[in-house]
Amino acid sequence: MFAETSLAMNTELLPNHHSGKINRLLWILAAGIFALNALQAWLTPLIDDEAYYWVWSQKPDWGYFDHPPMVAWWIKPGFLLLQNELGVRLITAAAAALGFWILGNFLRLKSRAELVLYTALYMSFVMFQIFSFITTPDAPLLFFSIVYVVVWRRFLQNASWLNSALLGVCMALLMYSKYHAALLILFSILPVFWQLRRNVQLYSAVLLGVVLYLPHLWWQWQHDFVSIEFHLVRRSVHDHFKFNFITDYLLAIVYTGSPLVFYWVVKRLLKPRWSSSFEKSMYWTVLVTLIFLLLMTFKTYVQAQWILVALVPMFYLLFQFLRNKPQWVATTQKLAIVGAGLLLLARIYMAIPSPPVKIQYHGYKEFMQQAGQHTDKWAAFERYQSTSLFNFYNYPHKQAANIVTIENRKSQYDIWQSEEMLQGNDFTYFSQFIQSQDSLMLHSARTESYKYRKIEDFQTLYLIAMQVLEAESTADSIFLTINLENHHQRAVSYTPEGTMKLYANFTPEMYALESYCMEEVQIPAFQLEPGQSVQLRAKLPRCALQDGKHFIYLGFAQEGIPMKIQSNHLQIYYPHSPQTGKSSQTN
């Protein structure tokens, strides 16, 4: 049995309970934190990503385009109770307070002095405060990271079948929150794996976690692993190494935690010592995660919130280090209190309706309410975030659909075939890329002008999949053989005399959002039943571009609306003849 191994003999010998008075104070503080977070959640408008995840919660599922489903499940019950910003963030506010209590209880606080130190440090951690009310996948990731760390130590001290089952459940909950959770799971196990290599309960925990995660894996399989393809391919396809990738990441390590006490985090990490297998696990989890993300900066831009998986182990190491260094406690406590005070001021600033200098929390609510006033029933935006904000701030009376054009990436709206809801309808189209005399100004972190116009009897062919089969080039034209397949659940037709046109977009690289040149493609009329396909010859002018390799995409667009990408890519070499690229269907 695992309890008889040397690993069990090395675990921490800690008391089972700290004093009842400290525990009561911890509960009181947790209640106060919940009240603060709930007030903040109520007064602060949603950011765009929160609105996007709220839209997910309206259609619960086992997975979504960008992330696992936990954030949608997280939002759903709160919004059923309260149809406002607080409803979206209610579970986050409650989980943050509960996480504060769980982590304090886990640390076995022995005195009021330790309680004060713990509270000051917790309130000074930037990411802990942001995701105590902001509801993105990082909010459940933070809460379940705390729970996982607690259960992981229980398992290392006593590898019972109950603790094995709890560990497996925690692994699944982490992975249902965000894919980055795999770093926490993997890097916490690896440092002690040699000691656990014969432990059946560990393998059982992992197996249980995988079994519980199967519904999401099945969802991914049904949707061609769209999330994996997006995160590993499309998200970073345009990234090229820049030195600021490294500097921004190193700076993020400092400000995602508690910046004013980061000196003591460094001191702890520079001392590779541990009194138990659990502490060893936490130490290497922090160090290896930070090194792994640093290596990623040579390939892509590492976002600050990705560091979140290392913050709970980092907090544990910092607190244990300071509680054994009484000569530093007074200084770090004062710095942590100052940091917590600055964060409180920042949170107050977020909730101010119209501050002198606006940030991303300001302006969108008012803009979307104005946009709703210019909309009868349906609206359309190109950015999925804008579509989501409109849906939230005009709920439930008006609704927006998402029209993906070459300037914007795909999202969950494409899986839902959002644009199809506009077929045959009238709507108001808001865009930064159209011509119109009517406009609205968005005053947020930056000022942006949105044009809007009424679209009547909208027709869309966005589910026509196109495959370029052959390409030939002359001095001034490109002749294509393309296969069109109707993925709509309705018959579609096209005539050159109609308002719908086929366009070719010339870009510098695959999946590029910018456009070098755009030309209308001449094709004959066609009519397709659902699932039917046809091969056509097409002609497009040859743009005057610099010598080198370029890419062409094809897509339909109604007059006045930017085109979208519906075909595989076509490589063209100037001044040489074009060649068809690999089939990389984007529908």
C-alpha positions in Angstrom: 0.0 0.0 0.0 1.0 3.6 -0.7 0.7 4.5 3.0 3.6 2.1 3.7 6.0 3.8 1.3 8.7 6.2 2.1 6.7 9.0 0.4 4.1 8.8 3.2 6.9 9.1 5.8 8.0 12.4 4.2 4.6 14.1 4.2 3.9 17.1 6.4 2.9 16.4 10.0 0.3 19.1 10.5 -2.6 19.5 13.0 -6.0 18.5 11.8 -7.8 21.7 12.7 -6.8 25.3 13.5 -8.6 27.2 16.2 -12.4 27.7 16.0 -11.9 31.5 16.5 -9.6 31.8 13.5 -12.1 29.7 11.5 -15.0 31.9 12.4 -12.9 35.0 11.4 -12.1 33.3 8.1 -15.8 32.8 7.4 -16.5 36.4 8.2 -13.8 37.6 5.9 -15.1 35.2 3.2 -18.6 36.7 3.6 -17.1 40.2 3.3 -15.2 39.2 0.1 -18.4 37.8 -1.4 -20.2 41.0 -0.6 -17.4 43.1 -2.2 -17.3 40.8 -5.3 -21.1 40.8 -5.7 -21.2 44.6 -5.5 -18.4 44.9 -8.0 -20.1 42.4 -10.4 -23.3 44.4 -10.2 -21.8 47.8 -10.9 -19.2 46.8 -13.5 -20.4 46.3 -17.2 -19.5 43.1 -18.9 -16.4 42.9 -21.0 -16.7 41.4 -24.5 -15.5 38.0 -23.6 -17.9 37.7 -20.7 -20.8 38.5 -23.0 -19.6 35.8 -25.4 -19.5 33.2 -22.7 -23.0 34.3 -21.5 -24.2 33.6 -25.0 -22.8 30.1 -24.6 -24.7 29.6 -21.4 -28.0 30.2 -23.3 -27.2 26.9 -25.2 -25.6 24.5 -22.7 -23.4 21.9 -24.4 -20.4 19.7 -23.7 -18.0 21.9 -25.6 -17.6 25.2 -27.5 -15.4 26.5 -30.3 -12.8 28.2 -28.0 -12.9 26.4 -24.7 -14.4 23.6 -22.6 -17.9 24.1 -21.3 -17.4 24.9 -17.6 -17.7 28.7 -18.0 -21.1 28.3 -19.6 -22.3 26.0 -16.9 -20.8 28.4 -14.4 -22.9 31.3 -15.7 -26.2 29.5 -16.3 -27.6 29.2 -12.7 -26.7 32.7 -11.7 -28.4 34.2 -14.8 -31.5 32.2 -14.1 -31.8 34.0 -10.8 -30.7 37.5 -11.9 -30.9 38.7 -15.5 -28.1 41.3 -15.2 -24.3 41.6 -14.8 -24.5 40.2 -11.3 -26.4 37.1 -12.6 -23.6 36.4 -15.1 -21.0 36.7 -12.3 -22.8 35.4 -9.3 -21.2 31.9 -9.2 -17.8 33.5 -9.7 -18.3 35.9 -6.8 -19.4 33.0 -4.6 -16.7 30.7 -5.7 -14.0 33.3 -5.1 -15.2 33.7 -1.5 -15.4 30.0 -1.0 -11.9 29.5 -2.5 -10.6 32.1 -0.1 -12.0 30.1 2.8 -10.8 26.7 1.4 -7.2 28.0 0.8 -7.1 29.6 4.3 -8.3 26.4 5.9 -5.8 24.4 3.9 -2.9 26.5 5.2 -3.9 25.7 8.8 -3.7 29.3 10.0 -2.6 29.3 13.7 -3.0 32.9 14.8 -4.6 36.2 14.0 -1.2 37.4 12.7 -1.2 34.6 10.2 -4.8 35.3 9.2 -3.9 39.0 8.6 -0.8 38.0 6.5 -2.9 35.4 4.5 -5.7 37.9 3.8 -3.3 40.7 2.8 -1.4 38.4 0.4 -4.6 36.9 -1.1 -6.1 40.4 -1.7 -2.9 41.6 -3.3 -2.7 38.8 -5.9 -3.9 40.6 -9.1 -5.4 37.5 -10.8 -7.2 36.4 -7.7 -8.9 39.8 -7.6 -9.7 40.0 -11.3 -11.3 36.5 -11.4 -13.2 37.1 -8.2 -15.9 38.8 -10.4 -14.8 38.6 -14.1 -16.4 35.5 -15.5 -14.2 33.9 -18.1 -12.8 30.3 -18.1 -10.1 31.5 -15.8 -12.6 32.0 -12.9 -13.5 28.3 -12.6 -9.9 27.4 -13.4 -8.8 29.4 -10.4 -11.4 27.9 -8.0 -10.8 24.3 -9.1 -7.0 24.9 -8.9 -7.4 25.6 -5.2 -9.6 22.5 -4.8 -7.1 20.4 -6.8 -4.1 21.5 -4.7 -6.0 20.6 -1.5 -7.0 17.2 -2.7 -3.6 16.5 -4.1 -2.0 17.0 -0.7 -4.7 14.7 0.8 -3.8 12.1 -1.7 -0.1 12.3 -1.1 -0.7 12.0 2.7 -3.2 9.2 2.3 -3.7 7.5 -1.1 -7.1 6.0 -0.2 -9.6 5.1 -2.8 -11.8 8.0 -1.7 -9.0 10.5 -2.2 -8.2 8.8 -5.5 -11.8 9.3 -6.6 -11.7 13.0 -5.4 -8.5 13.5 -7.3 -9.9 12.1 -10.5 -13.0 14.4 -10.2 -10.8 17.4 -9.6 -8.7 16.6 -12.7 -11.9 16.5 -14.8 -13.3 19.7 -13.4 -10.0 21.4 -14.1 -10.0 20.2 -17.7 -13.6 21.2 -18.2 -12.6 24.7 -17.1 -9.7 25.4 -19.5 -7.2 23.3 -21.5 -4.3 25.0 -19.7 -5.2 23.0 -16.6 -3.3 20.1 -18.1 -0.1 22.0 -17.1 -1.1 22.1 -13.4 -2.0 18.4 -13.4 1.0 17.2 -15.4 3.7 19.3 -13.7 2.4 18.6 -10.2 2.5 14.8 -10.7 5.9 14.6 -12.5 8.1 15.6 -9.6 6.8 12.8 -7.5 5.9 10.3 -10.1 8.9 8.0 -9.5 7.7 7.5 -5.9 4.2 7.0 -7.2 5.0 4.8 -10.2 3.5 1.7 -8.6 0.6 3.4 -7.0 -2.7 2.0 -8.5 -4.8 4.7 -6.9 -2.9 7.4 -9.0 -3.6 5.6 -12.3 -7.2 5.1 -11.2 -7.6 8.8 -10.5 -6.2 9.6 -14.0 -8.5 7.0 -15.6 -11.5 8.4 -13.7 -10.7 11.9 -14.9 -10.4 10.7 -18.5 -13.8 8.9 -18.2 -15.5 11.9 -16.8 -14.0 14.0 -19.6 -15.2 11.7 -22.4 -18.4 13.7 -23.2 -16.2 16.7 -24.1 -13.8 14.6 -26.1 -16.8 13.1 -27.9 -18.1 16.7 -28.6 -14.6 17.5 -30.1 -14.7 14.5 -32.3 -18.2 15.4 -33.6 -16.9 18.9 -34.4 -13.6 17.8 -36.1 -11.6 18.8 -33.0 -12.3 22.5 -33.8 -10.9 23.8 -30.5 -7.6 21.9 -30.9 -7.2 23.1 -34.5 -8.0 26.7 -33.5 -5.6 26.9 -30.5 -2.7 24.9 -32.0 -2.9 26.1 -35.6 -5.1 29.1 -36.4 -4.5 31.1 -33.3 -0.7 31.4 -33.8 -0.4 31.0 -37.6 0.5 34.6 -38.0 2.7 34.9 -35.0 6.4 35.4 -35.7 8.9 35.7 -32.9 9.3 39.2 -31.5 11.5 40.2 -28.6 8.5 41.8 -26.7 6.9 38.3 -26.5 9.6 37.5 -23.9 9.6 40.9 -22.1 5.9 41.0 -21.9 5.7 37.5 -20.5 8.4 38.2 -17.9 6.6 41.3 -16.8 3.3 39.3 -16.6 4.9 36.9 -14.2 5.4 39.8 -11.8 2.0 41.6 -12.2 -0.2 38.5 -12.3 0.7 37.7 -8.7 1.4 40.2 -6.1 3.9 42.7 -7.7 5.0 44.4 -4.5 6.0 41.2 -2.8 7.4 39.4 -5.8 10.9 39.7 -4.4 10.0 37.1 -1.8 8.6 34.8 -4.5 12.0 34.9 -6.3 13.8 34.3 -3.0 11.7 31.2 -2.5 12.2 29.9 -6.0 15.9 30.4 -5.7 16.0 27.9 -2.8 15.1 24.5 -4.1 14.2 23.0 -0.7 11.1 21.2 0.5 10.0 19.5 3.7 7.5 17.1 2.0 6.7 15.5 -1.3 3.8 17.9 -1.6 6.0 21.0 -1.2 8.4 19.5 -3.8 5.5 19.0 -6.2 4.3 22.7 -5.7 7.9 24.0 -6.2 8.4 22.2 -9.5 4.9 23.0 -10.7 5.6 26.7 -10.4 9.1 26.5 -11.9 8.4 24.2 -14.8 5.2 26.0 -15.7 7.0 29.3 -15.9 9.9 27.8 -17.9 7.4 26.0 -20.3 5.5 29.2 -21.0 8.8 31.1 -21.5 9.7 28.6 -24.2 6.4 29.1 -25.8 7.2 32.8 -26.2 9.6 31.9 -29.0 6.7 30.6 -31.0 3.7 32.6 -29.9 2.5 35.4 -27.7 1.8 34.1 -24.2 -1.2 35.8 -22.6 -0.9 36.9 -19.0 -3.8 34.8 -17.7 -2.0 31.6 -18.9 0.2 32.0 -15.8 -2.9 31.4 -13.6 -2.2 27.6 -13.4 1.0 28.4 -11.4 -0.4 31.0 -9.0 -2.1 28.8 -6.4 1.1 26.7 -5.9 3.1 30.0 -6.0 0.8 31.4 -3.3 1.3 28.3 -1.1 5.1 28.4 -1.4 5.1 32.2 -0.6 3.0 31.9 2.5 4.8 28.9 3.9 8.1 30.6 3.2 7.0 33.8 5.0 5.4 32.1 8.0 8.9 30.6 8.7 10.6 34.0 8.3 9.1 36.2 11.0 11.8 38.9 10.4 10.2 39.5 6.9 6.5 39.2 7.8 6.0 42.9 8.9 7.5 44.3 5.7 5.7 41.9 3.3 2.4 42.4 5.1 2.6 46.1 4.7 3.5 45.8 1.0 0.7 43.4 0.5 -1.8 45.7 2.2 -0.6 48.6 -0.1 -1.0 46.3 -3.1 -4.4 45.2 -2.0 -5.4 48.9 -1.5 -4.2 49.8 -5.1 -6.2 46.9 -6.5 -9.3 48.1 -4.6 -8.9 51.5 -6.1 -8.5 49.9 -9.6 -11.7 47.9 -9.0 -13.6 51.1 -8.0 -12.3 52.8 -11.2 -13.7 49.9 -13.3 -17.2 50.5 -11.8 -17.2 54.3 -12.5 -19.7 54.8 -15.4 -17.8 57.4 -17.3 -14.2 58.1 -16.0 -11.9 60.6 -17.6 -9.7 57.8 -19.1 -11.8 54.9 -20.3 -10.6 51.2 -20.3 -12.2 48.1 -21.7 -14.9 48.1 -19.1 -16.3 51.4 -20.3 -18.4 52.5 -23.3 -19.6 49.2 -24.7 -22.8 49.0 -22.6 -23.9 52.5 -23.7 -22.9 51.8 -27.3 -24.8 48.6 -27.6 -27.9 50.2 -26.0 -27.7 52.9 -28.7 -27.3 50.3 -31.4 -30.4 48.6 -30.1 -32.3 51.8 -30.6 -31.4 51.7 -34.3 -32.5 48.1 -34.6 -36.0 46.9 -35.2 -35.5 43.2 -34.3 -32.3 41.8 -35.8 -28.8 43.3 -35.9 -25.6 41.9 -37.3 -21.9 42.4 -36.4 -18.7 41.0 -37.7 -16.8 40.5 -34.4 -18.2 37.8 -32.2 -17.6 39.9 -29.2 -19.7 42.8 -30.5 -22.5 40.4 -31.4 -22.4 39.0 -27.9 -22.5 42.4 -26.2 -25.4 43.5 -28.3 -27.3 40.3 -27.4 -26.7 40.8 -23.7 -27.5 44.5 -23.5 -30.6 44.1 -25.6 -31.8 40.8 -24.1 -34.5 39.5 -24.6 -36.2 41.9 -27.0 -33.6 42.1 -29.8 -31.0 39.8 -31.1 -27.8 39.9 -33.2 -26.3 37.4 -35.5 -22.6 37.1 -36.4 -21.4 37.6 -40.0 -17.8 36.4 -40.3 -15.9 38.4 -42.9 -12.2 38.3 -43.9 -11.4 40.8 -41.1 -12.6 38.5 -38.4 -12.0 34.9 -37.1 -14.6 32.2 -36.7 -16.2 31.5 -33.4 -19.0 29.5 -31.7 -21.5 31.4 -33.9 -20.2 29.5 -36.9 -20.9 26.2 -35.2 -24.4 27.5 -34.5 -24.7 28.7 -38.2 -25.7 32.1 -36.8 -25.8 33.8 -40.2 -28.4 31.4 -41.4 -30.9 33.1 -39.0 -30.7 36.3 -41.1 -31.7 34.5 -44.3 -34.7 36.4 -45.9 -34.8 38.8 -42.9 -34.3 42.6 -42.6 -31.7 43.7 -40.1 -29.3 46.6 -39.2 -25.7 45.9 -40.1 -23.0 47.5 -37.9 -19.5 47.5 -39.3 -16.2 49.4 -39.4 -15.7 48.3 -43.0 -18.8 49.5 -44.9 -19.8 52.7 -46.5 -22.8 54.5 -44.9 -23.8 58.1 -43.9 -25.1 56.8 -40.5 -22.6 56.0 -37.7 -22.2 55.5 -34.0 -19.2 56.3 -31.9 -17.8 53.8 -29.4 -16.0 55.5 -26.6 -14.0 52.9 -24.8 -10.2 52.3 -24.4 -10.1 53.8 -27.9 -12.6 55.6 -29.9 -14.0 53.7 -32.9 -16.6 54.7 -35.5 -19.2 52.1 -36.6 -21.2 52.6 -39.7 -24.6 51.1 -39.9 -27.2 50.5 -42.6 -30.5 48.7 -43.1 -30.2 45.4 -45.0 -33.5 44.1 -46.6 -34.3 40.6 -47.6 -30.8 39.3 -46.8 -29.6 36.3 -48.8 -26.6 34.3 -47.7 -24.6 31.5 -49.4 -22.1 31.2 -46.5 -22.5 27.5 -46.2 -21.4 26.8 -49.8 -18.2 25.0 -49.5 -15.7 25.7 -52.3 -12.7 23.6 -53.4 -10.3 24.9 -56.0 -9.4 22.0 -58.2 -7.4 23.5 -61.0 -5.8 26.9 -61.8 -4.4 28.3 -65.0 -2.9 31.8 -65.5 -2.5 34.2 -68.4 -1.0 37.6 -68.4 -4.1 39.3 -67.1 -6.5 36.6 -65.8 -6.7 33.5 -63.7 -9.0 30.6 -64.8 -10.2 28.2 -62.1 -12.1 25.0 -61.9 -14.0 25.0 -58.6 -16.3 22.5 -56.9 -19.3 24.0 -55.0 -21.2 21.9 -52.5 -24.4 23.1 -50.8 -24.2 22.6 -47.0 -27.3 24.6 -46.3 -30.5 22.7 -45.3 -32.3 24.5 -48.2 -31.9 24.9 -51.9 -29.8 27.8 -53.1 -29.4 29.5 -56.4 -27.0 32.1 -57.9 -27.3 34.4 -60.9 -24.6 36.8 -62.0 -27.3 39.5 -62.2 -28.2 39.3 -58.5 -26.9 41.2 -55.5 -24.8 38.2 -54.4 -21.3 38.1 -55.9 -18.3 35.8 -55.7 -15.0 37.5 -54.8 -11.4 36.5 -54.6 -9.2 37.9 -51.8 -5.4 38.1 -52.3 -3.5 37.8 -49.0 0.1 37.6 -48.0 -0.2 34.3 -46.1 -2.7 31.5 -45.1 -5.6 32.6 -42.8 -4.4 36.3 -43.1 -7.1 38.8 -42.2 -5.6 41.6 -44.3 -6.2 42.0 -48.0 -3.8 42.9 -50.8 -6.4 43.0 -53.5 -10.0 41.9 -54.0 -11.6 41.0 -57.3 -15.0 39.8 -58.5 -15.0 36.3 -59.9 -17.1 35.6 -62.9 -19.0 32.3 -62.7 -22.2 31.0 -64.5 -25.6 30.7 -62.8 -26.3 27.6 -60.7 -28.9 26.0 -58.5 -28.1 23.4 -55.8 -30.3 21.2 -53.6 -29.1 20.4 -50.1 -26.0 18.2 -50.3 -25.7 18.7 -54.1 -22.4 19.8 -55.7 -21.4 21.2 -59.1 -18.1 22.0 -60.9 -17.8 25.4 -62.6 -15.2 27.3 -64.5 -14.4 30.7 -63.1 -12.4 33.7 -64.2 -10.9 36.4 -62.1 -8.5 39.3 -63.0 -4.9 38.9 -62.0 -4.0 41.6 -59.4 -0.9 43.6 -59.9 1.2 42.3 -56.9 4.9 42.2 -56.1 6.9 39.1 -57.1 6.7 36.3 -54.6 4.2 33.8 -53.1 0.6 35.0 -52.4 -2.6 33.3 -51.4 -6.1 33.6 -52.7 -9.4 32.7 -51.0 -12.9 32.7 -52.5 -16.1 33.8 -50.9 -19.6 35.0 -51.6 -20.9 38.4 -50.3 -24.0 40.4 -50.8 -23.6 43.9 -52.1 -22.5 46.3 -49.3 -21.2 43.5 -47.0 -17.6 42.4 -46.9 -16.8 38.9 -48.2 -15.9 35.8 -46.2 -13.6 32.9 -46.7 -15.3 29.8 -48.1 -12.7 28.0 -50.1 -9.4 26.2 -49.6 -6.3 28.4 -50.3 -4.8 28.8 -53.7 -1.1 29.6 -53.9 0.0 31.9 -56.6 3.6 32.8 -57.5 4.4 36.1 -59.3 5.5 36.3 -62.0 5.0 32.5 -62.4 1.8 30.5 -62.9 -0.4 29.8 -59.9 -0.6 26.4 -58.3 -3.4 25.0 -56.2 -2.5 24.7 -52.6 -3.4 21.9 -50.2 -7.0 21.3 -49.5 -7.7 23.2 -46.4 -11.5 23.7 -46.3 -12.5 26.5 -44.0 -16.3 26.0 -43.8 
